[in-house]
Amino acid sequence: MMTIVVNTTLEKENRAVIGVDLGGTKIATGMLDQSGSLLARSQKATAGLKSADEVISTIVDTINEVRGEQDIAGVGVASPGMVDSKNGIISNGVNLPDWDGISLQSELEKRLGISVRLINDANAAAWGEYVYGAGRGSQSMVYVTLSTGIGSGLVLDGRLFTGSSSFAGELGHTVINPAGIQCGCGQRGCWETYSSGTAIARLAREAIAEAGIETHMTMLAEAEGVPLSAKHVFQAAGQGDQVAAETLEQVIHYTGLGLMNIIHSFNPDRIVIGGGVSRAGNAFFEPLIRKTEELILEPYRGTCTIKPAELRDDVGIIGAAALFVD
Ligand SMILES: [Zn+2]
């Protein structure tokens, strides 16, 4: 009996894990070892898939491609939208055929014979950063992604916190201005209407209209032949554009308010910021850290490190797979 137990433990330690990053346009799947190294990767487009059954078969194909003969500890699936992790159901918000309310966990377990867990993509990114990225070594970490919208995930006292029905962490929809502009969720003045990449571009357009002058931001966007984006605001501010600098100051204030709410709510020792906006580097992080320290209550000062995310494009795969890392 003893020998069997020891052997099982040894095998478990060496077992590979699989992460699936499910998106509206592609399925990306990777196999990792227990230390987080990506051993194999497969990607397939979802365009042309006509039914939920075809989508599930495609997911299974990618898993079989990466797994080879490996013994797999489990498969984590990261999905956008509302994910009911408790029941293994994707509620809605993913642009795939017949997908709303699909029992993906039980379907995959049936076809693969491996245990499967479903998770929201922001929670997967949070867990990935905590285990392998910028959250390593922290005790309580909040992950925030500033991109088209704002996503977030909570790791509290070393555990991924998903709440009673697994929907915790919609920090982008915490309200920072009840008299603010309408958010896609129906409320007014949600944090994501002030600090997401989309919001930064809007604030810049408003500032340009108000200033009534040609700004460097506009010229940068025109030179690229693309609409004005957050990237141009950071670039122009760095090159001395006054309107861009003022927009950036506003953005830093709003983002700091969101981080202040996080620090007062969860008292994390680390906040990790990912998404396109986080790529602005020091021009964003230095003033943001200063502003947040200034906004928070005195006892919280110096208790929380704010860092850019470290994992890049495969964060969804890595985070989902890490659900099965010991
Ligand atoms: Zn909202």
Residues whose N, C-alpha, C, O or C-beta is under 5 A from the ligand:
A	BS01	ZN	G172 H173 C183 C185 Q187 C190
